[in-house]
Amino acid sequence: MGYLRGLTHGAIAGVVLGLLYAPEPGVSMRRRVSRLLGQGEGMLAAEESGTPVAPPAPRRRTVGGAESRARRP
């Protein structure tokens, strides 16, 4: 049981460090995490109700959108 606990704690620490050192700005990272958590909640809700859920279509990044513009001093 100790091995499983250590593995879980290591995975959580890895995710937290990965988010902290991610090369994306904070706003887009928060949007991404929010979207992934929403997908996870939807999958769990569908699993509990027993109805199959189709995977969501991947979102495409738009060229020239507000997220792709970098602020320059």
N, CA, C and O atoms as a GROMACS GRO file, in nm:
protein
  292
    1MET      N    1   0.082  -0.119   0.000
    1MET     CA    2   0.000   0.000   0.000
    1MET      C    3   0.086   0.126   0.000
    1MET      O    4   0.046   0.228  -0.055
    2GLY      N    5   0.205   0.119   0.060
    2GLY     CA    6   0.294   0.234   0.064
    2GLY      C    7   0.345   0.271  -0.074
    2GLY      O    8   0.366   0.388  -0.105
    3TYR      N    9   0.366   0.169  -0.159
    3TYR     CA   10   0.413   0.195  -0.294
    3TYR      C   11   0.310   0.273  -0.374
    3TYR      O   12   0.343   0.368  -0.445
    4LEU      N   13   0.185   0.234  -0.361
    4LEU     CA   14   0.077   0.302  -0.432
    4LEU      C   15   0.062   0.447  -0.385
    4LEU      O   16   0.039   0.537  -0.465
    5ARG      N   17   0.074   0.467  -0.256
    5ARG     CA   18   0.065   0.603  -0.201
    5ARG      C   19   0.180   0.689  -0.252
    5ARG      O   20   0.159   0.804  -0.290
    6GLY      N   21   0.301   0.634  -0.255
    6GLY     CA   22   0.416   0.708  -0.306
    6GLY      C   23   0.402   0.741  -0.454
    6GLY      O   24   0.437   0.849  -0.499
    7LEU      N   25   0.350   0.644  -0.529
    7LEU     CA   26   0.328   0.666  -0.671
    7LEU      C   27   0.225   0.777  -0.695
    7LEU      O   28   0.242   0.860  -0.784
    8THR      N   29   0.120   0.777  -0.616
    8THR     CA   30   0.016   0.881  -0.628
    8THR      C   31   0.072   1.018  -0.592
    8THR      O   32   0.048   1.116  -0.663
    9HIS      N   33   0.145   1.025  -0.482
    9HIS     CA   34   0.202   1.154  -0.442
    9HIS      C   35   0.303   1.204  -0.545
    9HIS      O   36   0.309   1.324  -0.572
   10GLY      N   37   0.381   1.115  -0.601
   10GLY     CA   38   0.476   1.154  -0.705
   10GLY      C   39   0.407   1.206  -0.830
   10GLY      O   40   0.452   1.302  -0.892
   11ALA      N   41   0.298   1.141  -0.867
   11ALA     CA   42   0.223   1.186  -0.984
   11ALA      C   43   0.163   1.324  -0.962
   11ALA      O   44   0.166   1.409  -1.051
   12ILE      N   45   0.108   1.347  -0.843
   12ILE     CA   46   0.050   1.478  -0.811
   12ILE      C   47   0.158   1.585  -0.812
   12ILE      O   48   0.137   1.694  -0.866
   13ALA      N   49   0.272   1.555  -0.752
   13ALA     CA   50   0.382   1.652  -0.750
   13ALA      C   51   0.430   1.681  -0.892
   13ALA      O   52   0.463   1.795  -0.924
   14GLY      N   53   0.435   1.580  -0.978
   14GLY     CA   54   0.476   1.599  -1.116
   14GLY      C   55   0.381   1.688  -1.193
   14GLY      O   56   0.424   1.772  -1.272
   15VAL      N   57   0.253   1.670  -1.170
   15VAL     CA   58   0.154   1.754  -1.238
   15VAL      C   59   0.165   1.898  -1.192
   15VAL      O   60   0.162   1.990  -1.274
   16VAL      N   61   0.179   1.919  -1.062
   16VAL     CA   62   0.190   2.055  -1.009
   16VAL      C   63   0.316   2.124  -1.063
   16VAL      O   64   0.309   2.239  -1.105
   17LEU      N   65   0.429   2.054  -1.061
   17LEU     CA   66   0.552   2.114  -1.114
   17LEU      C   67   0.542   2.138  -1.264
   17LEU      O   68   0.594   2.238  -1.314
   18GLY      N   69   0.477   2.049  -1.335
   18GLY     CA   70   0.459   2.068  -1.478
   18GLY      C   71   0.376   2.192  -1.509
   18GLY      O   72   0.405   2.264  -1.605
   19LEU      N   73   0.273   2.215  -1.429
   19LEU     CA   74   0.191   2.335  -1.449
   19LEU      C   75   0.266   2.462  -1.412
   19LEU      O   76   0.250   2.565  -1.477
   20LEU      N   77   0.349   2.454  -1.309
   20LEU     CA   78   0.423   2.573  -1.268
   20LEU      C   79   0.530   2.612  -1.370
   20LEU      O   80   0.556   2.731  -1.389
   21TYR      N   81   0.591   2.515  -1.433
   21TYR     CA   82   0.699   2.544  -1.527
   21TYR      C   83   0.654   2.535  -1.673
   21TYR      O   84   0.738   2.525  -1.762
   22ALA      N   85   0.526   2.539  -1.697
   22ALA     CA   86   0.473   2.530  -1.834
   22ALA      C   87   0.510   2.656  -1.912
   22ALA      O   88   0.516   2.766  -1.856
   23PRO      N   89   0.536   2.642  -2.041
   23PRO     CA   90   0.576   2.757  -2.122
   23PRO      C   91   0.460   2.844  -2.168
   23PRO      O   92   0.481   2.937  -2.246
   24GLU      N   93   0.340   2.816  -2.123
   24GLU     CA   94   0.224   2.896  -2.165
   24GLU      C   95   0.196   3.005  -2.062
   24GLU      O   96   0.229   2.990  -1.944
   25PRO      N   97   0.136   3.116  -2.106
   25PRO     CA   98   0.097   3.220  -2.010
   25PRO      C   99  -0.014   3.169  -1.917
   25PRO      O  100  -0.083   3.072  -1.948
   26GLY      N  101  -0.030   3.235  -1.805
   26GLY     CA  102  -0.126   3.192  -1.704
   26GLY      C  103  -0.269   3.184  -1.750
   26GLY      O  104  -0.340   3.090  -1.713
   27VAL      N  105  -0.314   3.280  -1.831
   27VAL     CA  106  -0.453   3.282  -1.875
   27VAL      C  107  -0.484   3.160  -1.961
   27VAL      O  108  -0.585   3.093  -1.938
   28SER      N  109  -0.400   3.131  -2.058
   28SER     CA  110  -0.427   3.017  -2.145
   28SER      C  111  -0.413   2.886  -2.068
   28SER      O  112  -0.484   2.789  -2.098
   29MET      N  113  -0.322   2.880  -1.971
   29MET     CA  114  -0.307   2.758  -1.891
   29MET      C  115  -0.432   2.735  -1.805
   29MET      O  116  -0.478   2.622  -1.793
   30ARG      N  117  -0.486   2.842  -1.747
   30ARG     CA  118  -0.607   2.826  -1.667
   30ARG      C  119  -0.724   2.781  -1.753
   30ARG      O  120  -0.805   2.698  -1.710
   31ARG      N  121  -0.735   2.834  -1.875
   31ARG     CA  122  -0.841   2.792  -1.967
   31ARG      C  123  -0.826   2.644  -2.001
   31ARG      O  124  -0.923   2.569  -2.003
   32ARG      N  125  -0.703   2.605  -2.028
   32ARG     CA  126  -0.676   2.466  -2.065
   32ARG      C  127  -0.710   2.371  -1.950
   32ARG      O  128  -0.774   2.268  -1.971
   33VAL      N  129  -0.667   2.405  -1.829
   33VAL     CA  130  -0.695   2.321  -1.713
   33VAL      C  131  -0.845   2.316  -1.688
   33VAL      O  132  -0.899   2.210  -1.657
   34SER      N  133  -0.913   2.429  -1.701
   34SER     CA  134  -1.058   2.433  -1.680
   34SER      C  135  -1.129   2.345  -1.782
   34SER      O  136  -1.223   2.273  -1.748
   35ARG      N  137  -1.085   2.351  -1.907
   35ARG     CA  138  -1.147   2.270  -2.011
   35ARG      C  139  -1.125   2.121  -1.984
   35ARG      O  140  -1.217   2.041  -2.000
   36LEU      N  141  -1.004   2.084  -1.945
   36LEU     CA  142  -0.974   1.944  -1.917
   36LEU      C  143  -1.052   1.893  -1.796
   36LEU      O  144  -1.100   1.780  -1.797
   37LEU      N  145  -1.066   1.976  -1.694
   37LEU     CA  146  -1.144   1.935  -1.577
   37LEU      C  147  -1.291   1.920  -1.612
   37LEU      O  148  -1.358   1.829  -1.563
   38GLY      N  149  -1.342   2.008  -1.697
   38GLY     CA  150  -1.480   1.997  -1.741
   38GLY      C  151  -1.504   1.869  -1.820
   38GLY      O  152  -1.608   1.805  -1.805
   39GLN      N  153  -1.407   1.833  -1.904
   39GLN     CA  154  -1.419   1.708  -1.979
   39GLN      C  155  -1.418   1.589  -1.884
   39GLN      O  156  -1.494   1.494  -1.902
   40GLY      N  157  -1.332   1.594  -1.783
   40GLY     CA  158  -1.326   1.486  -1.685
   40GLY      C  159  -1.455   1.473  -1.607
   40GLY      O  160  -1.502   1.362  -1.583
   41GLU      N  161  -1.513   1.585  -1.568
   41GLU     CA  162  -1.641   1.582  -1.497
   41GLU      C  163  -1.751   1.523  -1.586
   41GLU      O  164  -1.833   1.444  -1.539
   42GLY      N  165  -1.751   1.560  -1.712
   42GLY     CA  166  -1.851   1.506  -1.804
   42GLY      C  167  -1.836   1.357  -1.823
   42GLY      O  168  -1.936   1.284  -1.830
   43MET      N  169  -1.711   1.310  -1.832
   43MET     CA  170  -1.688   1.167  -1.848
   43MET      C  171  -1.731   1.090  -1.723
   43MET      O  172  -1.789   0.982  -1.733
   44LEU      N  173  -1.703   1.147  -1.604
   44LEU     CA  174  -1.744   1.081  -1.480
   44LEU      C  175  -1.895   1.077  -1.466
   44LEU      O  176  -1.951   0.977  -1.422
   45ALA      N  177  -1.961   1.186  -1.504
   45ALA     CA  178  -2.107   1.191  -1.495
   45ALA      C  179  -2.170   1.090  -1.591
   45ALA      O  180  -2.268   1.025  -1.557
   46ALA      N  181  -2.112   1.077  -1.710
   46ALA     CA  182  -2.165   0.982  -1.808
   46ALA      C  183  -2.140   0.839  -1.761
   46ALA      O  184  -2.222   0.750  -1.783
   47GLU      N  185  -2.027   0.818  -1.697
   47GLU     CA  186  -1.995   0.685  -1.648
   47GLU      C  187  -2.091   0.642  -1.538
   47GLU      O  188  -2.132   0.526  -1.530
   48GLU      N  189  -2.128   0.738  -1.453
   48GLU     CA  190  -2.221   0.707  -1.344
   48GLU      C  191  -2.361   0.680  -1.397
   48GLU      O  192  -2.431   0.594  -1.344
   49SER      N  193  -2.402   0.752  -1.501
   49SER     CA  194  -2.537   0.733  -1.554
   49SER      C  195  -2.544   0.616  -1.650
   49SER      O  196  -2.653   0.566  -1.680
   50GLY      N  197  -2.429   0.571  -1.700
   50GLY     CA  198  -2.426   0.455  -1.789
   50GLY      C  199  -2.445   0.487  -1.935
   50GLY      O  200  -2.452   0.396  -2.017
   51THR      N  201  -2.453   0.614  -1.972
   51THR     CA  202  -2.468   0.650  -2.112
   51THR      C  203  -2.330   0.674  -2.173
   51THR      O  204  -2.247   0.741  -2.112
   52PRO      N  205  -2.305   0.622  -2.292
   52PRO     CA  206  -2.175   0.645  -2.355
   52PRO      C  207  -2.162   0.789  -2.404
   52PRO      O  208  -2.260   0.849  -2.450
   53VAL      N  209  -2.043   0.841  -2.394
   53VAL     CA  210  -2.018   0.980  -2.435
   53VAL      C  211  -1.913   0.978  -2.545
   53VAL      O  212  -1.809   0.914  -2.532
   54ALA      N  213  -1.941   1.050  -2.652
   54ALA     CA  214  -1.843   1.064  -2.759
   54ALA      C  215  -1.734   1.159  -2.714
   54ALA      O  216  -1.762   1.259  -2.648
   55PRO      N  217  -1.609   1.131  -2.749
   55PRO     CA  218  -1.502   1.223  -2.710
   55PRO      C  219  -1.520   1.358  -2.778
   55PRO      O  220  -1.562   1.363  -2.893
   56PRO      N  221  -1.488   1.466  -2.708
   56PRO     CA  222  -1.506   1.599  -2.768
   56PRO      C  223  -1.409   1.620  -2.883
   56PRO      O  224  -1.298   1.567  -2.884
   57ALA      N  225  -1.454   1.698  -2.980
   57ALA     CA  226  -1.369   1.729  -3.094
   57ALA      C  227  -1.258   1.822  -3.050
   57ALA      O  228  -1.282   1.914  -2.971
   58PRO      N  229  -1.136   1.801  -3.098
   58PRO     CA  230  -1.026   1.889  -3.059
   58PRO      C  231  -1.047   2.030  -3.112
   58PRO      O  232  -1.095   2.050  -3.223
   59ARG      N  233  -1.011   2.128  -3.030
   59ARG     CA  234  -1.026   2.268  -3.071
   59ARG      C  235  -0.903   2.310  -3.149
   59ARG      O  236  -0.790   2.274  -3.114
   60ARG      N  237  -0.926   2.386  -3.253
   60ARG     CA  238  -0.814   2.436  -3.332
   60ARG      C  239  -0.778   2.576  -3.284
   60ARG      O  240  -0.865   2.655  -3.246
   61ARG      N  241  -0.651   2.604  -3.287
   61ARG     CA  242  -0.606   2.739  -3.252
   61ARG      C  243  -0.622   2.827  -3.373
   61ARG      O  244  -0.588   2.788  -3.485
   62THR      N  245  -0.673   2.946  -3.351
   62THR     CA  246  -0.691   3.039  -3.461
   62THR      C  247  -0.565   3.123  -3.478
   62THR      O  248  -0.503   3.165  -3.380
   63VAL      N  249  -0.530   3.146  -3.601
   63VAL     CA  250  -0.412   3.227  -3.630
   63VAL      C  251  -0.451   3.373  -3.616
   63VAL      O  252  -0.552   3.416  -3.672
   64GLY      N  253  -0.372   3.448  -3.544
   64GLY     CA  254  -0.399   3.590  -3.528
   64GLY      C  255  -0.499   3.623  -3.420
   64GLY      O  256  -0.541   3.738  -3.408
   65GLY      N  257  -0.538   3.524  -3.340
   65GLY     CA  258  -0.632   3.549  -3.231
   65GLY      C  259  -0.565   3.620  -3.116
   65GLY      O  260  -0.444   3.643  -3.118
   66ALA      N  261  -0.642   3.654  -3.016
   66ALA     CA  262  -0.590   3.729  -2.902
   66ALA      C  263  -0.486   3.649  -2.825
   66ALA      O  264  -0.395   3.707  -2.766
   67GLU      N  265  -0.498   3.515  -2.824
   67GLU     CA  266  -0.404   3.434  -2.749
   67GLU      C  267  -0.268   3.425  -2.817
   67GLU      O  268  -0.167   3.401  -2.751
   68SER      N  269  -0.264   3.443  -2.950
   68SER     CA  270  -0.138   3.427  -3.019
   68SER      C  271  -0.058   3.558  -3.025
   68SER      O  272   0.059   3.556  -3.065
   69ARG      N  273  -0.119   3.668  -2.987
   69ARG     CA  274  -0.047   3.795  -2.991
   69ARG      C  275   0.033   3.814  -2.863
   69ARG      O  276  -0.022   3.810  -2.753
   70ALA      N  277   0.160   3.836  -2.877
   70ALA     CA  278   0.245   3.859  -2.760
   70ALA      C  279   0.258   4.009  -2.738
   70ALA      O  280   0.271   4.085  -2.833
   71ARG      N  281   0.256   4.050  -2.614
   71ARG     CA  282   0.277   4.191  -2.582
   71ARG      C  283   0.425   4.222  -2.587
   71ARG      O  284   0.507   4.148  -2.532
   72ARG      N  285   0.457   4.328  -2.650
   72ARG     CA  286   0.596   4.368  -2.660
   72ARG      C  287   0.615   4.503  -2.594
   72ARG      O  288   0.531   4.591  -2.605
   73PRO      N  289   0.727   4.518  -2.525
   73PRO     CA  290   0.751   4.646  -2.456
   73PRO      C  291   0.778   4.760  -2.550
   73PRO      O  292   0.799   4.873  -2.506
   0.00000   0.00000   0.00000
